[in-house]
C-alpha cells in the first residue's frame, strides 16, 4: 500500500509540474541566455520551442523537458577540431549529443536547423517564480553496488555471474582486497571474450576502458559493422599501449591509439621498455584530443611548476594517458616522482580520488570537451585547469610529429572563463601489416560512409572526415588504406 501511495504521489507531482512549471516564454528566455553566455552569442535563432512535460527531481526541484528548433544565423562547424563543438553545446542545452540532430559532419550553413531534445532544472523562489538552476544531482557519482555472489557450478553460469559483478560500479572496492579480485576477474574475462570472438570469426577491435570514449565508439561501430556484414568485436583494453602491443602480437586486428603512442611504439622507447613494433600500420586519424591537468582550488596548485611534489593520478599502467603524462613530465625536466605520489588508475577512479582528497591533480588525455570533466565541472565550482608551460609544449611539438599546440576556448567547460592552452594530439585507427587488405578497406568504407549514422550513437564519429584523415599520422599506411584513399580520390575527381 505504501508503494502505491508513493507512486500516486510521484504521478501527481509530475502532473502538477507539467501544469505549474515555468511558462514557455520563461523557458525560451533561459534557453536564449544559456546559448549566448555558454556557447556563442548570435549563432542561433530559436525558431520553435515546446514544452514536452515536467517531473520532480530527486531533490524536489522541477525538470522541464523541451523540444526546440535552432536555426544557424551564420556558418558554423560543430565537428571542428578547434573551437567549441557539439559536446559543449549539448551540455549547455541540457541535452545529450544524441539528443541533437541536424548537424553536418563538414559544417552547417546559415539557415540550417538543429532539432534539440533537452531538459532544464528549475526551483521555486520565495516569491513563487520559477528560476533556472544548475543541474548537479544528475551528474553525481553512482553509489557503490552491493557485492554479488556466484551461483551455479558450470563454466557458463560462473562466467555469467562474473559478468554481472563486473557490470556494477565497483567504486566501493577501492583500496581493498575485493579491488584486486575484481581487477583480475576483469582482465581474465576480457581475455576469454577475445578468444571467443576469434572463434566466432569476428575481427577484434581494441578500444579502451568501458566508460571511455574509445570503447563507446567501439560499441557503436561494432554494432553498425555487424549489421552491414562485417563482424567486429569491441575489446575493452587498458588503453593505447596495450592496444599497440596486442596488434603487434596479432591478438587484435584493429585498434584505437593515441597518435603519440603509435609514433613511439613503431620506433620504440627503450628507456620505458617499449621495444619497436614494426608491424603497426596506420589507417586514419579520427578526432582531436588534448591533455587536461585538473586540480581543485584548495590543493595549492596554481601553476604548472606547482605540480612537483604533489600526489598525481596519471592513468592506468598501459594507457595512453599515462604514456603522455610521463613524456610531458620528463620533457619538463622534473625529477621522477616518488612511488607514493603516483596513482595509476582509470579515469573514473582518478576523478573520484581527486574529489576525495587522495590525489592533488589528475592528468586526463581525451576529447575536447571530455564528458567526465564536463560532469565534474558542473558539480563543483572549485575545479581548475592547470596550463602546461608554453616552452614545454613548443619542445614537444618540435620533437614529435604527433603533437601540436591547441587552445580550448573559454566556455568549453562549465565555469571556464579563460582559454586553456595545452598539448594536442589525435585518436588514430591502426592495424597490423598482416591484416587482409579487403578487411582494412571494408572497415574504412563502413567507418566513413556510416559516419552520419554512427554520430547518432557517438557524436565524435561526426569528426571523421577526409580533410583530417591523414593528420597526426607518422607511421606507414596499410596497403588496404592506401587503396581506400586512392579509390576515394579517383571517385572525387570524376564526380559531377
N, C-alpha and C positions, 0 to 999 in steps of 0.2 A: 504494500500500500504506500509505503514511504517513497519507493522508487517512482510509482505512478504519480504521486503528488509532485515530486521533484520534476518529472517530465512535463507535467502540465504547467508548472511554474515557468520553466525554461521556454516552453512554447508561447506562453502568454507574454513573457518578456520580449521574445522575438517579434511578436505581433505588435506590441507597444512600440518597440524600437522602430519597426517599419513605418508606423504612423506618426511618431513623435520625434523622429530624428531631425537633423538639420534639413532645411529646405534645399531644393536643387540650386537655387541662387547662391546659397552659402557654400554648397559643395563646389560649384563652378568657381567661385572666388578663391576658395582654398586651393583648388587644383591649379588655377592660374598662377597663384603666388608660389606654389611648390615648383612649378616648371621654371618660372622666371628666376627664382632665388637658388634653386637646387640644381638646375641644368643649364639652360641658356635662354636669356630674355629675348623675346621676339621671334623665337624659332617656330612656335606652333600657334595656331588658332584653334580654339575649342569649338568645333562646328556642331557637334551633337553630344549631349550628356543626359544620361538617365540613371536614376537610382534603381538598383535591382534587389533591394532588400536590406535588412539590418539584423544584427544579432548581438547579444551582450557578450563582452569578452570575459575572461576568467576573473579579471579584476573588477568587473561590474560596469565598465565603460561600454561604449557602443561602437561596434564595427558597422560601417556603412559601405555597402558594395555598390559598384557603379560600372557602367559601360560608357565609353567615350570614343568619339572620333576626333582625331587631331590632324589638322592639315598643316603640312610644311609650308612655311612662308618664305623659305629660301632653300637652296640645295644643301643637303647635309648627308654625311656618310656615317651611319650608326654602327658600321663594322670597320671603322678606321683603326689602323694600327697605332695612331697617335690621336689624342683628344678624347673627350667624353663620348662613351659609346652606349650601346643598348643596356649593358649591365647596370650602369649608373642610372639611366633613365627609368628602368624598371623599379629600382629601389626608391627613387623619388616619387613615383606614381603609386606606390603601394601595390605593385604587381610583381609577377614573376616574368622572366624573359619569355617564357612560353605563353604568357597571357597578353603579349603584344604581337600583333600580326600586321603585315603590310610593309615591313622594312625590306629593302633590297640589298643583296649582297654587294653590289657595286655602287651603292649610294642612292639615296632618294632625291627626287627633283621637286622643285617648288610646285605645289599643287597636289602632290601625293598625299595619301591619307594613312594614318595608323589607326587600328582598332585596338582599344585597351580594355581589359577587364581587370579592375583593381579594387582595393578597399582602403579606406581611411578610418582612423580611430578618433572618436570624439568623447568628451566628458561634459557633464553639465556644470556650468559655472554657478556662482552664488546668486546671480540674478535670473537664472533659469535658461540662459542662452547656451547653445551648443558651441564648444570650442574644440578645434582640432588639436590633438596631442600626438607625440611621437609614440609609435607602436614598439614597445620594448619587450612585452611579455611573449610575443610570438617567436622572438629570437632567443629566448632564454635556453641555456643548455638543458638537454633532457635529463631527467632523474635516472640514476643508475638502475639497471634492471635487476630483478631478483635472480639469484643463482638457480639455474636449471639443473636437473639431474638426468642421467641417461636411463633409458628404459629399453628393455629388449636385449637380445644377445646376438642377433645376426649382423653381419657386416653392414648391410644397407640400413638396418634400423639404427645401429650405432652412429653411422655416418649422418643419417637424417637428424638424430638428436644433437650431434655436434654442430651441425649447420644451424639449428635453432638457437643454440647457445651463442654461436658467433654472430648471429643476426641481431642480437641485442646490443645496446650501448653498454660498453664494458668500463665506463669511467670509474665505477666503484671499485674495480680491481687494481687500480693504480698502486704501484709500490707494494704489492703483496705477492704471496706465492701463487695465488689464483692468476695473477697477471702473467706469470711465467707459463703456467699451464695453457692459458688462453692464447698466448703468443705462439707457443709451439704447436698447438692444435691448428691455429690459423695457417701456419706455414705447411703443415702436413696435409691439410685439406686442399690447399692450393695446388700442391704437387699431385695429389690424387686427381683433382679435377683436370689438370693439364694433361695427364696421361690418358684419362678417359676421353677427353676431347680429341686427342690424336687418334685413339682407337675408332672414334666415330667419324673420322675423316675431316674434322674441322681444322682450319688454319689458326694456330694460336696467335693471338694479338696481345702483346704485353702492354699494359697501360700503367696503373698505379693503385694507390690506396682506394678502397671502395668509396670513400666520401670525397675523393679528389676529382678535379676537372678531367684529368686524363681518363680515369675509369668511367666517368659519366659519358664522355664521348665514346669510349669503347662500347658501353651498353647500347647507346643509340645506333652506332654504326653496325654492330654485330647483328642487331635485330633487322636493320634495313638490308644489310648484305644477305642475311639468311632468307629474307622474303624475296630477294632477287637472284637466288640461285647460287650464292657463294657462301658456304658455311664458314663462319668466323667465330672463334671462341675468345671472349674477353677475359684475359688472365690478369688477376689482381696481384700486382707485384709491389715491392717496396719502393720502386721508382726507377729513375733513368739508368743508374749504374747497373742495377740488377738486369734491367731490360737489355742493355748493350752486351753484357757478358753472356746472357742467355741466348741472344741472337747469334753471337759468335759460335757458341757451342751447338747451335742447331735446335735448341729446345723450343725456340719461338720462330715464327715465320715473319712476323711484323711487330713493330713496337713504336711507341711514342717516346721520344727522348729530347731533353733539353739540347739546344744547339751547341752549347759549350761542352756538354758531356760527350756528345757524338764526336766533336772535333778532337777531344783529348783521348777518348777511347781508341779512336782509329790510330792515333800516333803513339799513344801510351803516356803514362805519367809515373815513372818508376819510383819516384820518392813517395808516392802514395800507393805503391804496389799495384798499379794499374798497368798491365802489360798491353802492348799493341794488339788491337783487334782488327786485323787486316781484311776480314771478310765482310765487314759492315759496308752497306751501300745505302745511299740516300734515295728518297722518293719525292718528298715535298716538304715545304715549310708551311705550317698550318695557321698559326696565330701568334701574336706577340705576347711576351711575358716580361716580367720585371722583378727585381729584388726589392722586397719591402723589409725594413727593420722597424719593429714595433716595440714600444715600451709604454709604461704608464707614468703619469705626471709625477708621482711621488717617488720614483725609483732613482732620481738623481742623474738621469741621462738626458742631457740637452744637446750635446754634440757627438759626432761620431767617435772622437777620441775618448769620450767618457765610457765607452763600452769595455775598455780594458779593465780587467779585474772583476767584471760583473758576471753574474750567472746567466748563461745563454742557452736557449733552445735552438738547435741548428738543423733539425731534420733527422729522419731515421738513417740507419747506418748506410744503406745502399741507395739512398735517394739522390736525385739531382740537387735538391735543396742543400743538403749537407756538402756536396761536392762544390757548389758555387760559394757557399759560405767559407769553406776552407781556403779557396783561391783568393777571395777578397781579403780575408784575414792576413794571409801571407803577403799579398801584394801591398798591404798597408804597413808591413814591417813590424807587426805586433808579435810579441812572444807567444808561443803556443800556450793556450790556457791550461790551467790545472784540470785534471780529470773531474774534480769535484765541481768545477764551474761550468761543465758542459752537460747538456741533456740531449740525448739522441732519441727523438720521438717523432711521430707523425704530427700533422698539422693540428688536428683536434686536441690531442693531448698537450701539445706545446702551448696552444692558446689558453687551455684550462690551467696549465701551470703558471702562465703569466698572471691570470686573474687571481689565482690562489696565493700568489707571492712566492712560489717555488723557484721562479726564474725572474730575472730583471728585464730581459729583452728576448725577442723572438725574431729569427730570420725566416722570411717566407718568400720563396720564389714561385710566382704564379701570375695569373692573368691580371690585367688592369681593367675593371676592378675585380679583386678576388672576393667571391661571395662570403667566405668566412670572415674576412676582415671587415666587409660591409656590415655584417651582423654584429660583430663585436663593437664597431664604431657607433652603431645605433643604440646599443645597450649602455655604452659608457661614454661619458664626455671627457674622460681623462686619458683617452688613448692618444698617443703621439707617434708620428712617423719620424725616424731619425735618418737624416740625409747622409749618404756616403760622401766622403771628401771628394771634391771635383778632380783633384790630381790623381786619386786612385782610379776613378772612372776613366780618365784620359789614358793612363798607363795600360789598363786592361783592354781598352778599346784599340789601342795601338798594337798590343802584343798578341791579341787573339781575334781572329776574324769573326767569331760568333757574337761578340759584344758590340753594343752601341749605346750612346748616350740618349736617355729618354727622360721626359718630364711628364709626370701625371698631373694634369691640370687641377687647379683648385676645384672643389666640389666633387672630385672623383669619389671621395668617401664622405659620409656624414661628418660634419664638423671640421672638415679640411678646408681651411681658409686660404692657404698659400700653395703654389705649385710645389710638387715634390720631385726633385731631380734624383735620378737613380740609374742603375745599370740595367740595360735592356738586352733581351735575347729572344729566341723563338722556340716554339714547340715544333719538332721535326718528326716526320714519319720516315722510318728507316726499315731496312730489311737485311737479309743475308744474301751474299752474291749467288748462293746456290738455289735461292728461291726461284721457281719457274717464272719465265718471262710472262707467260699468259696470266699467272696469278697476280703478278705485280700490276700488269695493265688493267686487269679486271677490277682489282682493288681500287686503283686510281680512277677508273671510269665511274665506279659507283660512288666514290667519295666526292668527286667534282660534280657529276650530274645530279647527285642526290643532296647537294648542299642545302637547297631550299627546304627539302623535306626534313633533313637532319636538324636544321636550325630550329625547328619547332620543338624538338626534344632537348637540344643542346645548342643554345644560341650562338656559341662561338664557332660552330660549323659555318655560320654565315661569313666568317672572316676568311674562309678558304677561297682563294682567288688566283687566277692565272697571273695577275700582276705581282703577287707576292710569293708565288710557289717556289721561287729559287732563292729567296732572301735567307741569309744566315747559313747556307749550306756550304760546307768546306770539305766534304768527303765525296768520293766518286758517286755518280748516279748509277743505279742499277740499269742494265741494258733494257729491261722492260719499261723503266721510267723514261729512258731516252726515246724509245719508240713511241711511248704515250705522248710526250711533249712534241715530238716531230709530227705525229699524226694530227694533233690538235692545231699545230701551227699551219700545216698544209690545209686543214679544213677552214681555218680562219681566212687564209689567203684566197680561197675560191668562193667564199661566201658572198652572196649578192650584197 
